[in-house]
Amino acid sequence: MLNIITDSKEAITILEPVGALSQNDFERASKQIDPLIEKVGQLKGLIIYAESFPYWDSFSAFVKHLKFIEAHHAKVEKVAFVTNSSIVDFVEPLAKHFVKAHIKHFQFNDLDKARAWIKGEDDFLETHGLSMGLKRLDSNNFFLSFTAIGKLTHEDYERIMPIIDATLSEVKKPKVNALVDIKNFQGWEAKAAWDDLKLGIKHGLAFNKIAIYGHNKLINNLMNVSSWFMSGEIKEFSNRQEALRWLNEEEVAKA
């Protein structure tokens, strides 16, 4: 069965498969989509929305699916697979052979993000960067703050690493307390993850305390590895002010 939702105003069609798909499902889809394409000229987007991707009830249904895609490939700007299923690894390369549209995969809970991407309102979703503040407190002590946004790239690290290297190299035994804000962090490109690990290897002994503000399983796993090279304490916080208080405990005690 195939639920078909058409939005003529936004020129978006959502196909929601339930169970095995048949030839009749794709015939119905064509009958609903064709008039919309005739009306608006071109679909802005086609969304395939299924938590676990269904299978076809016959090989003929699979062939019918390919014909459906081939018949509409020139009239669809974007195709979003919104699913947690691993079958998307098979479907996306196959679909790219038949579809001229730009294709992107989203997790099942990210339907709104998929719609925003299709409508061209997703600039905020693609925002990424690593902002840094580095303050020297006295001859040996530093306060370092990182704010990670989106999916970090190698270029994000290239912009900040020379500053860290140059500053810490001026001190024989630097002592660094760091606040790492990962509230809006979404992960790394492969090379950027290696950059993060290299930072821990190169300057790990200089870190006294690292406060992680926010929660993200990806960075927690990497921090577990980084802790092999770091002599300092790493602690996770859900409140930014509590994280700052913990980092400043020693300074308060000295006062």
ABEGO torsion letter per residue (X at the ends): XBBBBBBAAAGBBBBBBBEBBBAAAAAAAAAAAAAAAAAAGBBABBBBBBABBBBBABAAAAAAAAAAAAAAAAABABBBBBBABAAAAAAAAAAAAABABBBBBBBAAAAAAAAAAAAGAAAAAABBEBBBBBBBABAABBBBBBBBBEBBBAAAAAAAAAAAAAAAAABABBBBBBBBBAAABAEBBAAAAAAAAAAAAAAAAABABBBBBEBBAAAAAAAAAAAAABABBBBBBABAAAAAAAAAAAAAAAX
